[in-house]
Amino acid sequence: MSLSRRQVAAAAVASVPLALSGAGSALATGHRSRTLYIAGDSTAAQKYAAAAPETGWGMALPFFLHRSRPVVNHAVNGRSSKSFVDEGRLEAILDVIEPGDFLLIQFAHNDEKAEDPTRYTEPWSTYQEYLRMYVDGARARGARPVLATAVERRRFDAAGKAVPTHGEYPAAMRALAAEERVALLDMQALSLALWQELGVEETKKYFNWTATEQDNTHFNPPGAIAVARLVARELLRARVLGPRDVCRLEAEIPESWIGWPESAA
């Protein structure tokens, strides 16, 4: 499926009203707005009212960034690094991204699905090849690419140890980041450590566990806020952003700040 530029851009802008609300005032004060675009899957994506309380971490990231660093979230459920490109979604970002902007890239959950040729990539070949398209595309437009290893699922062994689920994909991304000298946010390692710290029962409060669903992949508001906080801290640690670009890194973020608009579709 290929999307028109207007369809993809409209969906992304509609998903982040809070993130974009301060852009005009930032420009008015002379502090140039530099947008952070997210290319990714359902763990980061905007969710709508029918999916609540499921929450993508991209929905919470604006709470930790200054208004002059607006977020435009293009992440979409079910996409891999391959299918995102094949549907024209990367092209839609590259059509509007500007010099000085950022492209944050997180994929692996759906790249792993070997039974689906429309999404599957092999870690050390096609996965890296597709990721290079994002890196090269951003750089060609004067924007800065940022790679983020996939956030971990909630999985524990019988001894209560948090278990990695992404196979060779995080290692392949780390290697590509080193080779291409791209900033890396190691969300796989950081989220795995957080789930281990929280433990088997407490992590249920961060994932989309409801009366009818036990979802160990997608987040609820506390989980999305926790992961977004890790992302913001990593953006600062990796010197993608500076201290003036981030805020509330240690503050409690109310769950009520999360909202699920009606779907534009």
Secondary structure, DSSP 4 states (H G I P E B T S, - for coil): ----HHHHHHHHHHT-HHHHTTHHHHHHTT-----EEEEE-TTTS---GGGTT-B-HHHHGGGGB-TTS-EEE---TT--HHHHHHTTHHHHHHHH--TT-EEEEE--TTTT-TT-TTT---IIIIIHHHHHHHHHHHHHTT-EEEEEPPPPP--B-TTS-B---STTHHHHHHHHHHHHT-EEE-HHHHHHHHHHHHHHHHGGGTEEE-SS-EEEEEE-HHHHHHHHHHHHHHHHHTTSS-GGGB--TTS---GGG---PPP--
